Amino acid sequence: MKNLSHNLYITYSNQKVRDLKKQSILKPLDKVITLDILILEVFESKHFEIVIDDILASCIIYKIIENKKIEYFSYLNEDAVSLNTIYNFIVKCKRNSVAFESLLSGEKLDAILEIDASYQEYKGINNLVDIADIEKIVLENWDDSFRKGYDEVYVDSFVIENISFIKSKKQQQILEKLSNYKKLVKIQETLPRPKIIKPSNEVFDNIDEVKTTIRITRKLLEEGTQSNEILIVASDIQEYAPLYKLFLDEYEIKGFSSIGTPLSSFYNTTTTQVKIALSGYQAQIQALELLYKKLSLTLSEIAKENIKASINILDEKIGIEITEPNQVVGLSKKYKHIIFIGTDINHFPPKANDNFLYSYDDDLKYFCANNYFTSSQTQLNELKRLCENLYIITASYSGKRELTPSILIDNEFDEIIDISNVKSVSQLALNHQTKEPDEDTSDYYKSIVSEDFTAYDGNGVQGLEATHLSASQINKYLTCPLAYLYSNKIRLQAPNQEEEGFDVMEKGSLMHLCYELFGQTIKDKGIKSTHEEELYELMYQVSLQAYAHKDTVEPRGKPKLEENIHHQIFLSTLQAGLKDERRAGLLAKFVDYYIQRAEEFEYFQNTEFEKEFALDKELNPYEIKDKEDKDYFIKGYIDRFDKLENQINIIDYKSKKVTSNIDQDTQDKIDGLEDIQLSLYILYASQAYPDSKYLASLVGFKADKSKDRKTNRKEYNFANLCKDGENEVYNDEFENKLKKLIFGTKDNIENGKFGFDNSDEKMCGYCDIKYLCHESVLNNKMRIL
């Protein structure tokens, strides 16, 4: 009997594996694998060592740093992302035969050399290997035994235009060993240039990008296009895929993501697929705990969560796929329509990032990395090759930041697609155009078309308490009760684009921490000097301390930061003028502000920083006994509290840029009790510290101020509230209104009054819940209190 032909195909990605399996050139018994899998299979055929993954590696590196007392990296804790950066750097150098001395010097080099020596020794003792070891062993012991049983071996091309899929120099050398085998012939079709199309509507942000994309797919499907003829490609699939799946039901179409969904995202374990994945995860954790115990390592809870997040459950492949550009490079499948989203200059090409061990340029020079710009050009060319119509979707804004289209994208379009008639379920319900809904959604549909406020609009929400409030929470409620409900009670967060460096909140926190540590140092050391050079140097050292502070490195409720060039640039911007000739940055301006007022501020000797205060249910001062004490009604923190001989100064630092002496809009809100922060501070201070004068101020250093004619100095407070018995806004009548407002807010919250307030169009435009709020469908308006 004649044996069936049995060939082996070696390619560069799992996506290409699937693509080849769908082609007619393969026979039933042919095998298609990636080069990575081939190398691992060759290794495992003769070796039985345990292969190190990133999580195990981080534990080993941390153990070495602790045991060897490596001072340079002593600031790292057991879950620091930087541990993995160290491990990957060592492995990259080994895979590419790069000496550490080529990239590092001084104390950093000494620390890495010591870690590497201990790491190599630890692997040998515990029978462990990493990918660098595997490639080295396979290369040094190369033979052709892997091809036994195959008639022919075909090797794909690993370079497509400007993109190389070769991951290391050792992998390149292994590919050279395979060069004697047959090349996989690439059939190039000459296709006409696709039409480049843009939507008729202006696209505001990433959510609007996704909605526009879904509306285009809906229109194409209604015109008779099959779902397998449409592909959505996202420049950042981690950002766009969750949004895509979130809004599919709103337009009644089906879709799936090429990367699936992390196991950690599932809270319902009733589905068979999730149960199987969860069972596998639990078995993996049990096995790892035994291994870690044997290796005298600790598997932390965060590590377990990271493992869970790394397990992706593949989506059911029904409907229209969303994938990423690199997944389509070199494929043969053609589409009628490809929709490309995330085509602004911030997303495409992606930004190059450095880390604390090597730069992007080093990555290109030493570690076989692809150039982001040229590889993105190739990705775009591949999208054009694979389709008849290419739709370009570009957001105009990210938050409040204006975006520009990528320089790689053609600015001349062949057509514009009109999607104005494609409506969501909510919009159709408004015009009574939907089919009869099921019982679960009937009330929701009715709420959309109702003239009255319903529970879906925040009205009559029962069961909520207002036992613990703060100034910011009350202000949020006063601005828009529905926004308060979602952000403070339901704690729903809008999906935001991940920042490359510090986000807005983190920048403000670092700035505040610098001011606080500077003032506390002045106070603790009793410094009376107002010498500029001395205080500039002090602030510079304080800024480094704040930058490395736990509150900066591990922001509350967020993953630990992995330092990159963008973090360093922001720190440098803050430090401008302290040790160089640059125009004074925020920290230098703060020092100048202090120098001019040091005697007036009594050299901070009677100042408290980040002062905690509390009020009871009668709005009287309340002293919190310990962390378990929850008997307060209102609690907050005051940035700076100067208890001076003749006056109490209450200071809140802001990041707002105000060029004039007074920001009238902010001042009007304070005087009109639309913003109660300063009012609340004086209410507390005037009771806790009676018989004084009180001045509460908002202070900002972003603007370049001119000297005030009256004081002959730069004034940085841009809004004030005074209680001094003379020229005061805060008087008995004002205080009574304040108390009535606070108690009224408490009552409204507990009585379920959360109707939206759209009186401030600017606030609505940037609101996190604008796509949930029916304000976008109805033109209702609700006055509160």
C-alpha positions in Angstrom: 0.0 0.0 0.0 1.3 3.4 -0.9 2.1 5.7 2.1 0.2 9.0 2.2 2.4 12.1 1.8 3.2 13.7 5.1 4.9 17.2 5.0 6.1 19.7 7.7 5.5 23.4 7.3 7.4 25.9 9.5 6.1 29.4 9.8 6.2 32.5 12.0 2.9 32.9 13.8 -0.2 31.1 15.0 -2.3 33.2 12.7 -0.2 32.1 9.7 -0.5 28.5 10.9 -4.3 28.8 10.7 -4.1 30.6 7.3 -2.0 27.8 5.8 -4.3 25.1 7.1 -7.2 26.7 5.2 -5.3 26.7 2.0 -5.6 23.9 -0.6 -1.9 23.2 -0.8 -1.9 21.2 2.4 -2.8 17.5 2.5 -4.7 15.8 5.4 -1.6 14.6 7.3 0.5 17.7 6.8 1.7 19.4 10.0 2.1 23.2 10.3 3.9 24.7 13.3 5.7 27.9 14.3 9.5 28.1 14.6 9.0 28.7 18.4 7.1 25.5 18.8 9.7 23.6 16.6 12.5 24.8 18.8 10.7 23.8 22.0 9.7 20.4 20.6 13.3 19.7 19.6 14.5 20.7 23.1 11.9 18.6 24.9 12.6 15.5 22.9 15.9 15.1 24.7 15.7 17.4 27.8 13.4 17.4 30.9 14.3 20.7 32.7 11.6 23.0 33.9 11.0 26.0 31.6 10.9 29.3 33.4 8.1 31.7 32.6 7.8 35.4 33.4 6.1 35.0 36.8 8.6 32.4 38.0 11.4 34.5 36.8 10.3 37.6 38.7 10.1 35.5 41.9 13.7 34.2 41.3 15.1 37.7 40.6 13.4 39.1 43.7 14.8 36.3 45.8 18.3 37.0 44.5 18.0 40.8 45.2 16.9 40.0 48.7 19.4 37.3 49.5 22.3 39.1 48.0 21.2 42.4 49.4 21.7 44.2 46.1 21.3 47.8 47.2 20.8 49.3 43.7 17.4 47.4 43.3 16.5 47.3 47.0 13.5 49.5 46.5 11.7 46.8 44.5 9.0 44.6 46.2 8.1 41.1 45.3 5.4 42.1 42.8 7.3 44.9 41.1 6.9 44.9 37.3 10.6 46.0 37.1 11.6 42.5 38.2 10.3 41.2 34.9 12.1 44.0 33.1 15.4 42.8 34.6 14.7 39.2 33.7 13.8 40.0 30.1 16.9 42.2 29.7 19.2 39.3 30.9 17.4 36.8 28.6 17.5 39.2 25.6 21.2 39.7 26.0 21.8 36.0 26.2 19.6 35.3 23.1 21.5 37.9 21.1 25.1 37.4 22.5 25.1 41.0 23.8 27.5 41.8 26.7 25.9 43.8 29.5 28.8 46.2 29.3 27.5 47.3 25.8 24.5 48.9 27.4 25.2 49.5 31.1 27.9 51.0 33.3 28.6 51.9 36.9 26.4 50.7 39.8 23.6 49.5 37.5 26.1 47.3 35.6 27.5 45.9 38.8 24.0 45.1 40.1 23.0 43.3 36.8 26.2 41.3 36.7 25.6 40.1 40.3 22.0 39.2 39.6 22.9 37.4 36.4 25.7 35.3 38.1 23.3 34.2 40.9 20.5 33.6 38.4 22.6 31.3 36.2 23.8 29.5 39.3 20.2 29.1 40.6 19.1 27.6 37.3 21.8 25.1 37.3 21.1 24.0 40.9 17.3 23.7 40.4 17.3 22.1 36.9 15.7 25.2 35.3 16.0 26.7 31.8 14.8 29.8 30.0 14.3 30.5 26.3 17.9 31.7 25.9 19.1 28.3 27.2 16.7 26.4 25.0 17.8 28.2 21.9 21.5 27.8 22.8 21.1 24.0 23.5 19.1 23.4 20.3 21.6 25.4 18.2 24.7 23.7 19.6 23.2 20.2 19.2 21.5 20.7 15.9 20.6 17.8 13.7 17.9 16.9 11.3 16.1 14.3 13.5 13.1 16.5 13.8 12.2 15.9 10.1 12.0 12.1 10.6 8.8 10.8 9.1 8.1 13.8 6.9 8.5 13.6 3.1 9.3 17.3 2.7 10.0 20.2 5.0 8.9 23.7 3.9 10.1 26.9 5.6 8.2 30.1 5.3 9.7 33.5 4.8 10.3 35.3 8.1 10.7 38.8 6.6 7.8 40.7 4.9 8.8 44.1 3.7 9.9 46.0 6.8 8.7 43.4 9.3 11.0 40.6 10.6 9.4 37.8 12.6 12.8 36.7 13.8 13.0 37.1 17.6 16.7 36.7 18.3 20.1 36.2 16.7 20.1 32.6 17.9 16.7 32.1 16.3 18.3 33.6 13.1 21.1 31.1 13.3 18.6 28.2 13.7 16.7 29.5 10.6 20.0 29.4 8.7 20.2 25.7 9.7 16.8 25.3 8.0 17.8 27.1 4.8 18.6 23.8 3.0 14.9 22.9 3.1 12.3 24.0 0.6 11.0 27.5 0.6 7.3 28.0 1.0 6.3 29.6 -2.2 4.4 32.8 -1.7 1.8 33.5 -4.4 1.6 37.2 -4.9 -1.7 38.5 -6.5 -1.7 41.8 -8.2 -4.8 43.5 -6.9 -6.2 46.9 -7.7 -5.7 49.6 -5.1 -8.5 49.5 -2.7 -10.9 52.4 -2.2 -10.1 54.5 0.8 -13.3 55.5 2.6 -14.1 57.6 5.6 -17.4 58.0 7.6 -19.6 61.0 7.0 -19.8 61.7 10.8 -17.1 63.4 12.9 -15.7 60.8 15.3 -15.1 62.3 18.8 -13.2 59.7 20.9 -12.3 56.0 21.1 -15.9 55.0 22.1 -17.2 57.0 19.1 -14.7 55.2 16.9 -16.1 51.8 18.0 -19.7 52.9 17.6 -18.9 54.3 14.1 -17.2 51.1 13.1 -20.2 49.0 14.3 -22.6 51.3 12.4 -20.6 50.8 9.2 -20.7 47.0 9.7 -24.4 47.2 10.3 -24.9 49.1 7.1 -22.8 46.7 5.1 -24.7 43.7 6.5 -28.0 45.3 5.6 -26.7 45.8 2.0 -26.1 42.1 1.7 -22.4 41.7 2.7 -21.6 38.5 4.5 -20.0 38.8 7.9 -16.9 36.8 6.8 -16.3 39.4 4.1 -15.7 42.1 6.8 -12.8 42.5 9.1 -12.2 45.1 11.8 -8.5 45.9 12.6 -7.6 47.9 15.7 -4.2 49.5 16.2 -4.5 48.6 19.9 -6.7 45.6 20.4 -6.4 45.6 24.2 -8.1 49.0 24.2 -10.7 48.6 21.4 -11.8 44.9 21.7 -13.6 45.3 25.1 -15.4 48.4 23.7 -16.3 46.6 20.5 -17.9 43.7 22.4 -19.6 46.1 24.8 -21.6 47.9 22.1 -22.4 45.0 19.8 -25.9 44.4 21.3 -26.7 48.0 21.0 -26.7 47.6 17.2 -27.9 44.0 17.2 -24.9 42.4 15.5 -22.6 39.6 16.4 -18.8 39.8 16.7 -15.7 38.3 18.4 -12.1 39.2 19.2 -9.1 37.4 18.0 -7.5 37.6 21.5 -10.6 36.3 23.4 -11.4 37.5 27.0 -9.1 37.1 30.1 -10.4 34.5 32.6 -10.1 37.2 35.3 -12.9 39.2 33.5 -15.5 36.5 34.1 -17.6 36.7 37.2 -20.2 34.1 36.1 -18.8 30.6 36.2 -21.9 28.8 35.1 -20.8 28.4 31.4 -19.0 25.2 30.6 -16.1 27.0 28.9 -15.5 29.2 31.9 -15.8 26.3 34.3 -13.2 24.3 32.3 -10.8 27.2 32.2 -11.3 27.9 35.9 -10.7 24.3 36.8 -7.5 24.3 34.7 -6.3 27.5 36.4 -6.9 26.1 39.8 -5.0 22.9 38.9 -2.2 25.1 37.5 -2.0 27.1 40.8 -1.8 23.9 42.8 1.0 22.6 40.7 2.9 25.9 40.8 2.5 26.1 44.6 4.2 22.7 44.9 7.0 23.8 42.5 7.5 27.2 44.3 7.7 25.4 47.6 10.3 23.1 46.3 12.3 26.1 45.0 11.8 28.0 48.3 9.8 30.7 46.5 6.5 32.4 47.3 3.6 32.5 44.8 2.0 35.8 45.8 -1.7 36.6 45.4 -0.9 39.2 42.8 1.1 36.6 40.8 -2.0 34.3 40.9 -4.2 37.1 39.6 -1.6 37.8 36.8 -1.7 34.1 35.8 -5.5 34.2 35.8 -5.5 37.4 33.6 -3.0 35.7 31.2 -5.5 32.9 30.5 -7.7 33.9 27.6 -11.0 32.2 26.8 -11.5 32.4 23.0 -14.7 33.9 21.9 -17.2 31.9 19.9 -16.4 32.7 16.3 -19.8 34.1 15.2 -20.1 37.4 13.4 -17.4 39.9 12.6 -13.9 39.6 13.9 -11.8 42.3 15.4 -8.0 41.7 15.3 -4.8 43.7 15.2 -2.6 44.7 12.3 0.3 42.3 12.9 -2.1 39.4 12.8 -2.9 39.9 9.1 0.6 40.4 7.8 1.5 37.8 5.2 -2.0 36.1 5.1 -3.8 35.0 2.0 -7.4 35.5 2.9 -9.0 38.5 1.2 -11.9 40.7 2.4 -14.3 43.0 0.7 -14.2 45.4 3.6 -11.6 46.1 6.2 -12.3 48.8 8.8 -9.2 50.2 10.5 -9.7 52.0 13.8 -7.2 53.8 16.1 -5.5 55.6 13.2 -4.5 58.8 15.1 -0.9 59.7 15.6 -0.8 58.5 19.2 -1.8 55.0 18.2 -0.3 54.4 14.8 2.6 54.0 14.6 2.8 53.1 18.3 5.0 55.2 20.5 8.5 54.0 21.2 9.2 53.4 24.9 12.5 53.1 26.8 13.0 51.4 30.2 15.5 51.8 32.9 17.9 49.2 31.4 17.8 49.9 27.6 16.3 52.3 25.1 14.2 51.8 22.0 17.3 52.4 19.9 19.1 49.7 21.8 16.2 47.4 21.1 16.6 48.0 17.4 20.4 47.7 17.4 20.8 44.7 19.7 17.6 42.8 20.1 16.0 42.2 16.7 13.2 44.7 17.3 11.2 46.1 14.4 11.2 49.8 13.7 7.7 51.0 14.7 7.4 53.5 11.9 8.5 51.2 9.0 6.7 48.1 10.4 3.5 50.2 10.7 3.9 51.2 7.0 4.1 47.5 6.1 1.0 46.7 8.2 -0.9 49.4 6.3 0.3 48.1 3.0 -0.9 44.6 4.0 -4.3 45.9 4.9 -4.6 47.5 1.5 -3.4 44.3 -0.2 -6.1 42.2 1.5 -9.2 44.2 0.8 -11.3 46.0 -1.8 -12.5 48.8 0.5 -10.5 50.2 3.4 -12.3 52.3 5.9 -10.2 54.7 8.1 -11.7 55.7 11.4 -9.9 58.4 13.4 -10.9 59.9 16.7 -10.6 63.7 17.2 -10.0 63.7 20.9 -8.6 61.6 23.8 -10.2 63.1 26.9 -9.6 66.8 26.5 -6.6 66.3 24.3 -7.0 67.0 20.6 -5.7 64.2 18.2 -4.4 64.4 14.7 -4.5 61.6 12.1 -1.5 59.4 11.7 1.1 60.7 9.1 1.0 57.2 7.6 -2.7 57.5 6.6 -3.7 59.0 3.2 -5.4 62.3 3.7 -7.3 62.0 0.4 -10.3 59.7 0.4 -12.0 58.1 -2.5 -15.5 57.9 -0.9 -17.5 58.9 2.1 -19.9 56.4 3.7 -23.1 57.8 5.0 -24.2 56.1 8.2 -26.6 58.7 9.5 -29.6 56.3 9.1 -27.9 53.5 11.1 -29.5 53.8 14.6 -28.8 52.1 17.9 -31.6 50.2 19.7 -32.0 53.1 22.1 -32.4 55.6 19.2 -34.9 53.3 17.5 -36.8 52.9 20.7 -37.1 56.6 21.0 -39.0 56.7 17.7 -41.0 53.5 18.5 -39.2 51.7 15.7 -38.0 48.6 17.7 -39.6 45.2 17.7 -41.6 44.3 20.9 -38.9 43.9 23.6 -38.8 41.0 26.0 -39.9 41.6 29.6 -36.4 42.3 30.9 -35.8 45.2 28.5 -39.4 46.6 28.3 -39.0 49.0 31.2 -35.7 50.2 29.8 -37.2 50.9 26.4 -40.1 52.8 28.0 -37.7 54.9 30.0 -36.0 56.1 26.8 -39.2 57.5 25.3 -40.8 58.6 28.6 -41.2 62.3 29.3 -40.6 61.6 33.0 -37.4 60.7 34.8 -37.3 57.0 35.6 -34.9 54.8 37.6 -32.8 54.5 34.4 -32.4 58.3 34.5 -31.5 58.2 38.2 -34.9 58.9 39.6 -36.2 56.9 42.6 -33.1 54.8 43.1 -33.6 53.2 46.5 -31.4 51.8 49.2 -28.5 54.2 49.2 -27.1 55.9 52.2 -25.2 59.2 52.6 -23.5 58.4 55.9 -19.9 59.4 54.8 -19.4 62.3 52.4 -16.6 64.6 51.3 -16.4 68.0 49.7 -15.6 66.5 46.3 -18.6 64.1 46.6 -21.0 66.9 47.4 -19.6 69.0 44.6 -20.0 66.0 42.2 -23.6 65.7 43.3 -24.3 69.4 42.9 -22.8 69.3 39.4 -24.8 66.3 38.2 -26.6 63.8 40.5 -26.5 61.0 37.9 -22.8 61.4 37.4 -22.4 61.1 41.2 -24.5 58.0 41.3 -22.4 56.2 38.7 -19.0 57.3 39.9 -19.4 57.4 43.6 -22.1 54.8 44.4 -22.0 52.3 41.6 -18.3 53.1 41.1 -18.5 52.6 37.3 -15.4 53.8 35.5 -15.3 54.8 31.8 -12.9 52.8 29.6 -10.0 55.3 29.1 -7.0 55.2 26.9 -4.0 54.1 28.9 -1.5 56.9 29.3 2.1 56.4 28.3 3.4 58.1 31.4 1.6 59.5 34.4 -2.1 60.2 33.9 -3.7 63.5 35.0 -4.4 62.3 38.5 -1.0 60.9 39.0 0.7 64.1 37.8 -1.4 66.1 40.3 -0.5 63.6 43.1 3.2 63.8 42.4 3.0 67.6 42.4 1.1 67.7 45.7 3.6 65.3 47.3 6.6 67.5 46.3 4.9 70.5 48.0 4.1 68.5 51.1 7.5 66.9 51.5 9.2 70.3 50.9 7.1 72.0 53.6 7.4 69.1 56.0 11.2 69.2 55.6 11.3 73.0 56.3 9.2 72.4 59.4 11.0 69.3 60.7 14.5 70.8 60.3 13.5 74.3 61.4 15.0 75.9 58.3 14.8 79.7 58.4 16.9 80.3 55.3 15.3 82.0 52.3 18.4 81.6 50.1 17.2 80.7 46.6 20.0 78.3 45.7 19.7 76.4 49.0 16.0 76.0 48.8 16.1 75.1 45.1 18.5 72.3 46.0 16.2 71.1 48.8 13.2 71.0 46.4 15.3 69.1 43.8 16.1 66.4 46.4 12.5 66.4 47.6 11.3 65.8 44.0 13.5 62.7 43.7 12.2 61.5 47.0 8.6 62.0 45.9 9.2 60.4 42.5 10.4 57.2 44.2 7.8 57.4 46.9 5.4 54.4 47.3 2.4 56.6 46.6 3.9 57.4 43.2 5.2 54.0 42.3 2.1 52.2 43.5 -0.9 54.5 42.9 -4.0 53.4 44.8 -6.3 51.1 42.9 -3.9 50.8 39.9 -1.1 48.4 38.9 2.4 49.3 39.9 4.1 51.7 37.5 6.8 50.6 35.2 9.1 53.6 34.7 9.5 54.8 31.2 10.9 57.9 29.4 7.5 59.7 29.7 7.6 59.5 33.5 11.2 60.9 33.5 10.2 63.7 31.2 7.4 64.8 33.4 9.7 64.8 36.5 12.2 66.8 34.5 9.5 69.3 33.5 8.5 69.7 37.2 12.2 70.3 38.1 12.7 72.9 35.4 14.7 75.9 36.8 15.9 74.2 40.0 19.3 73.2 38.7 19.4 74.6 35.1 18.6 77.7 33.1 15.2 76.6 31.9 12.1 78.7 32.6 10.9 78.0 36.2 8.7 74.9 36.4 6.0 74.3 39.0 8.4 73.4 41.8 10.7 76.4 41.2 7.6 78.6 41.3 6.5 77.1 44.5 9.9 77.8 46.1 9.8 81.4 44.9 6.2 81.7 46.3 7.6 80.4 49.7 10.6 82.6 49.7 8.5 85.7 49.3 6.2 84.7 52.2 8.4 82.6 54.5 8.3 85.0 57.4 4.5 85.5 56.9 4.0 81.7 56.9 6.2 81.5 60.1 8.6 79.2 58.2 5.9 76.5 58.3 6.5 75.9 62.0 2.8 76.1 62.8 1.6 74.4 59.6 0.0 71.0 59.1 0.3 69.2 55.7 -2.4 66.9 54.4 -4.4 67.7 57.5 -7.2 65.2 58.1 -10.5 66.8 59.4 -14.0 65.5 60.1 -17.5 66.7 60.9 -20.2 64.8 62.7 -23.8 64.5 61.6 -24.6 67.9 63.2 -21.6 69.4 61.2 -19.6 69.9 64.3 -15.8 69.0 64.4 -15.3 65.3 65.0 -12.0 63.7 66.1 -11.4 60.4 64.4 -10.0 57.9 66.9 -8.5 55.3 64.6 -8.9 53.6 61.2 -11.9 51.6 62.4 -13.8 54.7 63.5 -16.6 55.3 61.1 -18.8 57.6 63.2 -18.1 60.8 61.2 -20.4 62.3 58.6 -17.9 64.3 56.5 -14.2 63.7 56.2 -11.5 65.2 54.1 -7.9 66.3 53.8 -6.6 69.9 53.6 -3.4 70.3 51.6 -1.9 73.0 53.9 -3.3 74.4 57.2 -1.3 77.4 58.5 -2.3 78.1 62.1 -0.7 81.5 62.3 -0.6 84.1 65.1 -3.2 86.4 63.5 -4.9 84.2 60.9 -5.6 80.7 59.8 -4.6 80.0 56.1 -6.3 77.1 54.4 -4.6 76.2 51.1 -5.7 73.8 48.4 -3.3 73.3 45.5 -4.7 73.0 42.0 -3.3 72.1 38.6 -5.5 74.6 36.8 -3.7 77.2 34.7 -5.0 80.7 35.6 -3.2 83.7 34.1 -5.4 86.4 35.8 -5.2 87.2 39.5 -8.7 85.8 40.1 -10.5 83.2 38.0 -13.9 84.7 38.1 -15.8 81.6 37.0 -14.3 79.6 39.9 -14.8 82.5 42.3 -18.5 82.8 41.4 -19.0 79.1 42.0 -17.5 79.4 45.5 -19.5 82.5 46.3 -22.7 81.0 45.0 -22.1 77.7 46.9 -21.9 75.7 43.6 -18.4 74.6 44.9 -18.4 74.0 48.6 -14.8 72.9 49.2 -13.4 76.1 50.7 -16.7 76.7 52.5 -16.5 73.3 54.2 -12.9 74.0 55.3 -13.9 77.3 57.0 -16.9 75.6 58.6 -14.6 73.2 60.2 -11.7 75.6 61.1 -14.0 78.3 62.5 -15.4 75.7 65.0 -12.2 73.8 65.8 -10.1 76.9 66.1 -12.5 79.8 67.1 -11.7 83.4 67.6 -9.4 83.9 64.6 -9.6 85.1 61.0 -9.9 82.6 58.2 -8.7 82.8 54.6 -9.2 79.7 52.4 -7.6 79.9 49.0 -7.1 77.8 45.8 -3.5 78.1 44.7 -2.0 77.1 41.3 1.5 77.6 39.8 1.0 76.6 36.1 0.7 80.1 34.7 3.5 82.6 34.4 2.3 85.4 36.6 3.3 89.1 36.7 3.9 90.9 40.0 0.8 92.3 41.6 0.9 96.1 41.7 -0.4 96.3 45.3 1.8 93.5 46.9 4.8 93.8 44.5 5.0 90.0 44.3 3.5 87.2 42.2 0.1 86.1 43.5 -0.7 82.5 42.8 -4.0 82.2 44.7 -6.8 82.5 42.1 -9.9 82.0 44.2 -10.5 82.9 47.9 -13.1 82.7 50.7 -12.7 84.9 53.7 -14.2 85.0 57.2 -12.7 87.9 59.1 -15.6 89.9 60.5 -15.0 92.7 58.0 -14.8 92.1 54.3 -16.2 88.6 54.5 -18.4 86.6 52.1 -18.6 83.7 54.7 -21.0 85.1 57.3 -23.8 83.6 59.4 -26.2 83.7 56.5 -23.7 82.1 54.2 -23.0 79.4 56.7 -26.7 78.6 57.2 -27.1 78.2 53.5 -24.1 75.9 53.4 -25.5 73.7 56.1 -28.9 73.6 54.5 -27.3 72.6 51.2 -25.3 69.8 52.8 -28.3 68.3 54.6 -30.4 68.7 51.5 -27.8 66.8 49.5 -27.8 64.0 52.1 -31.6 63.8 52.0 -31.7 63.8 48.1 -29.2 60.9 48.0 -31.1 58.8 50.5 -34.4 59.6 48.8 -33.0 58.4 45.4 -32.9 61.7 43.5 -30.2 61.2 40.9 -31.7 62.8 37.8 -29.1 64.2 35.4 -28.4 67.9 35.2 -27.3 69.0 31.7 -27.2 72.7 32.3 -23.4 72.8 31.8 -22.8 71.7 28.2 -19.0 71.7 28.7 -19.2 69.3 31.7 -21.6 67.0 29.7 -19.1 66.9 26.8 -16.4 65.4 28.9 -18.5 63.4 31.3 -17.5 59.8 31.8 -21.1 58.5 31.6 -22.3 60.5 28.7 -22.9 57.3 26.7 -25.0 55.8 29.4 -27.0 59.0 30.2 -30.3 59.5 28.4 -29.3 63.2 28.1 -27.8 62.2 24.7 -31.3 61.0 23.6 -33.7 63.3 25.4 -33.5 66.9 25.9 -34.7 66.8 29.5 -33.3 69.0 32.2 -33.7 68.7 35.9 -33.1 71.3 38.5 -31.8 70.0 41.8 -32.4 71.2 45.3 
